[in-house]
Amino acid sequence: MGSPWAIGAAEGGHKDILPQLGTFDDFDRLLNVARALGIEIAMDMAFQCAPDHPYVTQHPQWFRHRPDGSVQYAENPPKKYQDIYPFDFETSDWRALWTELKSIIDFWIARGVKIFRVDNPHTKAFAFWEWLISATKHDHPDVIYLAEAFTRPKVMHRLAKLGFSQSYTYFTWRNTKEELTEYFTDLSQGPGRQYYRPNVWPNTPDILPETLQSGLRPMYAARLILAATLCGNYGIYGPTYELMESAPREPGSEEYRDSEKYQLRHWTLQQPDSLWSLIARMNRIRRENTALQADTGLHFCKIDNEQLIAYLKTDTGSANVILTVVNLDPHQPQSGWIDLDVGALRIDADQPYQVHDLLSDQRYIWRGRRNYVLLDPQRAPAHVFRLRRRVRSERDFDYYL
């Protein structure tokens, strides 16, 4: 809309398309092709403006001003966005402003967009979001609002209570076994589980975390698998992730050096080291296993190595059980003994059972609670096992019990 980063430009505002990106006919064709492939197009919705956005001159009363009369640029501590003007949601002309912003959402819904990734909603008025989401969902209950908010936990939970369908999380900065276990236990079992629907991202257009600046393929693979198996909703910023771009803007920065925020980029996806095949396989595994499609049924397992993390996802309705084991060390092979509560899984402790690695398609026969795993990050940083409660025999036709 307006510009690649959705904040308008001299060429137009939030209801326009930058000419270099194409026309509305091109946009309609994109939506149609995506639907034919079973893909929904999500739109980045940034309710703020570039200095040359048409709103700035047409409706100056909609923006915050300093005492000297100049427009106040946006800030989201510790960042200062001197090229962005924020709306004043409490302006005396707030009714006209709110109505216009809702008309932007209505405009793109009418064109076929039903998913909106909302930029920095925590820097806007909460009353506005409550009104906008309620009004939108009254007419379009299937619209999804994703809150792109990395801020204090209470604020993130408040946004969820206001009606955001999904919310960003701190997964990007949770790296150790202890951090991941504590955080996802709280997300899946804590008091917010009834209203806070998490969406985890290994990276974002704004954030290249330090862990990925290593450029190590095992790290990229491990973070992808963690995101895809710990949470019912996940995403990646690709093809940046797919091609493992790892150069920061400067030392100590968590921003990409070659950011699409500042330039139009053309990608060569057919690279031999691309992660596309792993991404495709993980998405297929998620589609085929209902346990991975929800945030409930998560249970962390004991494993006697701090560099290995293991957890179960269970869907009681379908009896689908997935056991994921990830090597958090991108450099060295790690091994350990995993302790499974076979009684809770309704597995006979005295009988063998099968674990089928959906990543490698290898099958292993386990017995009892404690079983050994070894993961070499250069070969495979993780196992994603589907548990089969019984081993097939010549007397056993139903293999998938």
C-alpha positions as CSV (number, residue, x, y, z in Angstrom):
1,M,0.0,0.0,0.0
2,G,1.5,3.3,-1.0
3,S,5.0,2.1,-0.5
4,P,6.7,-1.2,0.1
5,W,6.5,-0.6,3.9
6,A,2.8,0.4,3.8
7,I,3.0,3.9,5.1
8,G,2.3,5.8,1.9
9,A,4.3,8.1,-0.3
10,A,3.8,11.0,-2.7
11,E,2.4,8.4,-5.2
12,G,-0.5,7.6,-2.9
13,G,-1.7,6.4,0.5
14,H,-3.1,3.4,2.3
15,K,-5.6,2.6,-0.5
16,D,-3.1,2.8,-3.3
17,I,-0.4,0.5,-4.8
18,L,3.1,1.7,-5.5
19,P,3.4,1.8,-9.3
20,Q,6.7,-0.1,-9.2
21,L,4.9,-3.0,-7.5
22,G,2.1,-3.2,-10.1
23,T,-1.5,-2.3,-10.6
24,F,-4.8,-3.4,-9.0
25,D,-5.3,-5.8,-11.8
26,D,-1.9,-7.4,-10.9
27,F,-3.0,-7.5,-7.2
28,D,-6.2,-9.3,-8.2
29,R,-4.3,-11.8,-10.2
30,L,-2.0,-12.4,-7.2
31,L,-5.0,-13.1,-5.0
32,N,-6.5,-15.5,-7.5
33,V,-3.3,-17.4,-8.1
34,A,-2.7,-17.7,-4.3
35,R,-6.2,-19.0,-3.7
36,A,-5.8,-21.6,-6.4
37,L,-2.7,-22.8,-4.5
38,G,-4.5,-22.8,-1.1
39,I,-2.7,-19.7,0.1
40,E,-4.2,-16.6,1.8
41,I,-2.6,-13.2,1.3
42,A,-2.0,-11.2,4.5
43,M,-1.5,-7.5,4.4
44,D,0.9,-5.4,6.6
45,M,-1.3,-2.7,8.1
46,A,0.8,0.2,9.5
47,F,-1.4,3.0,10.8
48,Q,1.2,5.7,10.5
49,C,2.5,7.8,7.6
50,A,5.5,8.8,5.7
51,P,6.1,12.6,5.6
52,D,4.9,12.8,2.0
53,H,1.7,10.8,2.6
54,P,-1.4,12.6,1.2
55,Y,-2.9,12.6,4.7
56,V,-0.2,14.9,6.0
57,T,-1.2,17.8,3.8
58,Q,-4.9,17.0,3.5
59,H,-5.6,16.4,7.3
60,P,-2.7,17.9,9.3
61,Q,-5.0,17.9,12.4
62,W,-4.8,14.1,12.5
63,F,-1.1,14.2,13.5
64,R,0.8,15.0,16.7
65,H,2.6,18.3,16.7
66,R,5.4,19.8,18.8
67,P,5.0,23.3,20.4
68,D,6.9,24.8,17.4
69,G,4.2,23.5,15.0
70,S,6.3,20.7,13.5
71,V,4.9,17.2,13.2
72,Q,6.2,14.9,15.9
73,Y,7.9,11.8,14.5
74,A,7.2,8.3,15.9
75,E,9.0,6.7,18.8
76,N,8.9,3.2,20.1
77,P,11.6,3.3,22.8
78,P,14.5,2.8,22.4
79,K,13.9,3.3,18.6
80,K,13.2,6.7,17.0
81,Y,11.5,6.7,13.6
82,Q,12.2,10.2,12.2
83,D,10.8,9.3,8.8
84,I,7.4,8.3,10.2
85,Y,4.5,10.5,11.5
86,P,2.1,9.0,14.0
87,F,-1.6,9.6,14.1
88,D,-3.0,11.5,17.1
89,F,-5.9,9.1,18.0
90,E,-7.2,11.7,20.6
91,T,-7.3,14.6,18.2
92,S,-10.4,16.8,18.3
93,D,-11.2,15.3,14.9
94,W,-10.9,11.8,16.1
95,R,-14.2,10.6,14.8
96,A,-13.2,11.4,11.2
97,L,-9.7,9.9,11.7
98,W,-11.1,6.6,13.1
99,T,-13.7,6.4,10.4
100,E,-11.1,6.9,7.7
101,L,-8.8,4.2,9.2
102,K,-11.6,1.7,9.3
103,S,-12.4,2.5,5.7
104,I,-8.9,1.4,4.8
105,I,-9.6,-2.0,6.3
106,D,-13.0,-2.2,4.6
107,F,-11.3,-1.2,1.3
108,W,-8.9,-4.2,1.3
109,I,-11.5,-6.6,2.7
110,A,-13.6,-5.7,-0.4
111,R,-10.6,-6.6,-2.6
112,G,-10.3,-10.0,-1.0
113,V,-7.9,-9.6,1.9
114,K,-9.0,-11.1,5.3
115,I,-5.7,-11.2,7.2
116,F,-4.0,-8.1,8.6
117,R,-0.6,-8.0,10.4
118,V,-0.9,-4.8,12.4
119,D,2.3,-2.9,12.9
120,N,3.1,-1.7,16.5
121,P,-0.5,-1.7,17.8
122,H,0.7,-1.1,21.3
123,T,1.7,2.5,20.2
124,K,-1.9,3.3,19.3
125,A,-5.0,4.0,21.4
126,F,-6.4,0.8,22.9
127,A,-10.0,2.2,22.6
128,F,-9.5,2.5,18.8
129,W,-8.5,-1.2,18.5
130,E,-11.5,-2.3,20.6
131,W,-13.8,-0.3,18.4
132,L,-12.2,-1.2,15.1
133,I,-11.9,-4.9,15.7
134,S,-15.5,-5.2,17.0
135,A,-16.9,-3.2,14.1
136,T,-14.9,-5.2,11.5
137,K,-15.8,-8.6,13.0
138,H,-19.5,-7.7,13.2
139,D,-19.6,-7.7,9.4
140,H,-16.7,-10.0,8.7
141,P,-16.2,-12.5,11.5
142,D,-13.5,-14.5,9.6
143,V,-11.1,-11.5,9.5
144,I,-7.8,-12.2,11.3
145,Y,-5.9,-9.4,13.1
146,L,-2.3,-10.3,14.1
147,A,-0.7,-8.0,16.7
148,E,2.9,-7.2,15.9
149,A,3.8,-6.0,19.3
150,F,7.0,-6.7,21.1
151,T,6.5,-4.9,24.4
152,R,5.7,-5.5,28.1
153,P,3.7,-8.7,28.7
154,K,0.7,-6.9,30.3
155,V,0.4,-4.7,27.2
156,M,0.6,-7.8,24.9
157,H,-2.1,-9.5,26.9
158,R,-4.3,-6.4,26.9
159,L,-4.2,-6.3,23.1
160,A,-5.3,-9.9,23.0
161,K,-8.2,-9.1,25.3
162,L,-9.2,-6.2,23.0
163,G,-9.8,-8.7,20.2
164,F,-6.6,-9.4,18.3
165,S,-6.9,-12.9,16.8
166,Q,-3.2,-13.7,17.2
167,S,-0.2,-12.1,19.0
168,Y,3.5,-12.0,18.5
169,T,5.6,-13.6,21.2
170,Y,9.1,-13.5,22.8
171,F,10.1,-16.7,21.1
172,T,12.7,-14.9,19.0
173,W,14.7,-14.3,22.1
174,R,14.1,-17.5,24.0
175,N,17.0,-19.8,23.1
176,T,18.0,-22.0,26.0
177,K,16.3,-25.1,27.1
178,E,15.2,-23.4,30.4
179,E,13.9,-20.3,28.6
180,L,11.9,-22.3,26.1
181,T,10.4,-24.6,28.6
182,E,9.4,-21.9,31.0
183,Y,8.0,-19.6,28.3
184,F,5.9,-22.2,26.4
185,T,4.6,-23.8,29.6
186,D,3.3,-20.4,30.5
187,L,1.8,-19.8,27.0
188,S,0.1,-23.2,26.9
189,Q,-0.9,-23.6,30.6
190,G,-0.8,-20.1,32.1
191,P,-3.8,-17.8,32.8
192,G,-3.6,-16.2,29.3
193,R,-4.2,-19.4,27.5
194,Q,-8.0,-18.7,27.2
195,Y,-7.5,-15.5,25.2
196,Y,-3.9,-15.0,24.1
197,R,-3.3,-16.9,20.9
198,P,0.5,-16.9,20.3
199,N,2.2,-16.8,16.9
200,V,6.0,-17.5,16.9
201,W,8.6,-16.2,14.5
202,P,12.3,-17.1,14.3
203,N,12.8,-13.7,12.6
204,T,10.8,-10.8,11.3
205,P,11.3,-8.0,8.7
206,D,12.5,-5.8,11.6
207,I,14.5,-8.3,13.6
208,L,17.5,-10.4,12.8
209,P,18.3,-12.0,16.2
210,E,21.8,-12.6,17.3
211,T,21.4,-16.4,17.1
212,L,20.8,-16.2,13.3
213,Q,23.6,-13.7,12.7
214,S,25.9,-16.8,13.0
215,G,24.7,-17.8,9.5
216,L,24.9,-21.5,10.7
217,R,22.5,-23.7,8.8
218,P,21.8,-26.0,11.9
219,M,20.8,-23.0,13.9
220,Y,18.3,-21.9,11.2
221,A,16.9,-25.4,10.9
222,A,16.6,-25.9,14.7
223,R,14.8,-22.5,15.2
224,L,12.4,-23.3,12.3
225,I,11.6,-26.8,13.8
226,L,11.1,-25.3,17.3
227,A,8.7,-22.7,15.9
228,A,6.7,-25.2,13.8
229,T,6.3,-27.7,16.6
230,L,6.0,-25.7,19.8
231,C,3.1,-23.4,18.6
232,G,-0.1,-23.9,16.7
233,N,0.8,-20.7,14.6
234,Y,4.2,-19.8,13.3
235,G,5.7,-17.8,10.5
236,I,9.1,-16.9,9.0
237,Y,10.2,-13.8,7.2
238,G,11.3,-15.3,3.9
239,P,12.9,-15.7,1.5
240,T,15.3,-14.0,3.9
241,Y,15.0,-17.0,6.2
242,E,14.9,-19.5,3.4
243,L,18.2,-18.2,2.1
244,M,19.7,-17.7,5.5
245,E,20.6,-14.1,5.2
246,S,22.6,-13.2,8.3
247,A,24.3,-9.8,7.8
248,P,23.2,-7.2,10.4
249,R,23.0,-3.5,9.6
250,E,26.0,-2.9,12.0
251,P,27.7,-4.7,14.8
252,G,25.4,-5.1,17.7
253,S,22.3,-4.4,15.6
254,E,19.3,-6.7,15.3
255,E,18.3,-5.2,11.9
256,Y,19.1,-6.6,8.5
257,R,21.7,-4.8,6.5
258,D,19.8,-5.3,3.2
259,S,16.4,-4.6,4.5
260,E,13.3,-4.6,2.3
261,K,12.1,-1.7,4.4
262,Y,14.4,0.5,2.4
263,Q,14.6,-1.1,-1.0
264,L,12.8,-3.4,-3.5
265,R,14.6,-6.7,-3.8
266,H,14.6,-9.5,-6.3
267,W,15.4,-13.0,-5.0
268,T,17.1,-16.0,-6.6
269,L,15.3,-18.8,-4.8
270,Q,17.0,-21.7,-6.6
271,Q,20.1,-21.8,-4.5
272,P,21.6,-25.2,-3.5
273,D,21.7,-24.4,0.2
274,S,18.2,-23.1,0.5
275,L,16.0,-24.3,3.4
276,W,13.0,-24.6,1.1
277,S,12.8,-28.4,1.3
278,L,12.9,-28.4,5.1
279,I,10.3,-25.6,5.3
280,A,8.0,-27.5,2.9
281,R,8.4,-30.8,4.9
282,M,7.6,-29.1,8.2
283,N,4.5,-27.5,6.8
284,R,3.4,-30.9,5.4
285,I,4.0,-32.5,8.8
286,R,1.9,-29.9,10.4
287,R,-1.0,-30.4,8.0
288,E,-0.9,-34.1,8.5
289,N,-0.7,-34.0,12.4
290,T,-3.5,-32.3,14.3
291,A,-1.4,-32.3,17.5
292,L,0.8,-29.6,15.9
293,Q,-2.1,-27.3,15.0
294,A,-3.0,-26.2,18.5
295,D,-1.3,-24.7,21.6
296,T,-2.9,-27.2,23.9
297,G,-1.5,-30.7,24.8
298,L,2.1,-29.5,25.2
299,H,4.3,-31.3,27.7
300,F,8.0,-31.1,28.2
301,C,9.9,-34.3,28.8
302,K,12.9,-35.0,30.9
303,I,16.2,-35.5,29.0
304,D,19.6,-35.6,30.7
305,N,21.4,-33.1,28.5
306,E,20.9,-29.4,28.7
307,Q,21.7,-29.0,25.0
308,L,18.7,-31.3,24.1
309,I,15.1,-30.3,24.5
310,A,12.2,-32.7,24.1
311,Y,8.4,-32.2,24.3
312,L,5.2,-33.9,23.4
313,K,2.2,-32.4,21.6
314,T,-1.0,-34.5,21.9
315,D,-4.4,-34.2,20.3
316,T,-6.7,-36.2,22.4
317,G,-9.5,-36.2,19.9
318,S,-7.5,-38.0,17.2
319,A,-5.0,-39.7,19.5
320,N,-2.3,-38.0,17.4
321,V,1.0,-37.8,19.5
322,I,4.1,-36.0,18.3
323,L,7.4,-36.1,20.1
324,T,10.0,-33.5,19.1
325,V,13.6,-33.6,20.1
326,V,15.9,-30.7,19.1
327,N,19.7,-30.2,19.5
328,L,20.2,-26.6,20.6
329,D,23.9,-26.8,19.9
330,P,24.6,-25.9,16.2
331,H,28.2,-27.1,16.5
332,Q,28.4,-30.5,18.2
333,P,26.5,-33.8,18.3
334,Q,24.6,-34.2,21.5
335,S,23.1,-37.3,23.0
336,G,20.9,-38.2,26.0
337,W,18.3,-40.4,27.5
338,I,14.7,-39.2,27.2
339,D,12.1,-40.1,29.8
340,L,8.6,-40.7,28.4
341,D,5.6,-41.2,30.7
342,V,4.4,-44.2,28.8
343,G,1.6,-44.8,31.2
344,A,0.0,-41.4,30.4
345,L,0.5,-42.2,26.7
346,R,-1.4,-45.5,27.1
347,I,1.7,-47.4,26.0
348,D,2.4,-50.8,27.5
349,A,5.7,-50.4,29.3
350,D,6.5,-54.1,28.7
351,Q,5.8,-54.0,24.9
352,P,7.8,-52.4,22.1
353,Y,6.4,-49.4,20.3
354,Q,7.5,-47.5,17.3
355,V,8.6,-43.9,16.8
356,H,8.5,-42.7,13.2
357,D,10.8,-39.7,12.4
358,L,8.7,-37.7,10.0
359,L,11.7,-35.6,8.9
360,S,13.9,-38.5,7.9
361,D,11.2,-41.1,7.4
362,Q,13.2,-43.5,9.6
363,R,11.5,-45.7,12.1
364,Y,12.8,-46.9,15.5
365,I,11.6,-49.5,18.0
366,W,11.6,-48.2,21.6
367,R,10.6,-50.0,24.8
368,G,9.7,-48.5,28.2
369,R,10.2,-45.0,29.6
370,R,13.9,-44.3,28.9
371,N,15.3,-44.3,25.4
372,Y,18.5,-43.0,23.8
373,V,18.7,-40.3,21.2
374,L,21.7,-38.8,19.3
375,L,21.5,-35.7,17.1
376,D,24.3,-34.5,14.9
377,P,23.4,-30.9,13.8
378,Q,25.4,-31.3,10.6
379,R,23.1,-34.1,9.6
380,A,19.8,-33.5,11.4
381,P,19.3,-31.1,14.3
382,A,16.0,-32.6,15.3
383,H,13.7,-35.6,15.4
384,V,10.0,-35.1,14.9
385,F,8.6,-38.4,15.9
386,R,5.1,-39.7,15.5
387,L,4.4,-42.3,18.2
388,R,2.8,-45.6,17.1
389,R,1.6,-47.4,20.2
390,R,2.1,-50.9,18.9
391,V,4.7,-52.6,16.6
392,R,3.2,-54.3,13.5
393,S,3.3,-58.1,13.4
394,E,1.9,-60.7,11.1
395,R,-1.2,-60.8,13.4
396,D,-1.6,-57.0,13.3
397,F,-3.3,-55.5,10.3
398,D,-4.0,-52.1,11.8
399,Y,-0.6,-50.5,11.6
400,Y,-1.6,-47.1,12.9
401,L,-3.1,-47.9,16.2
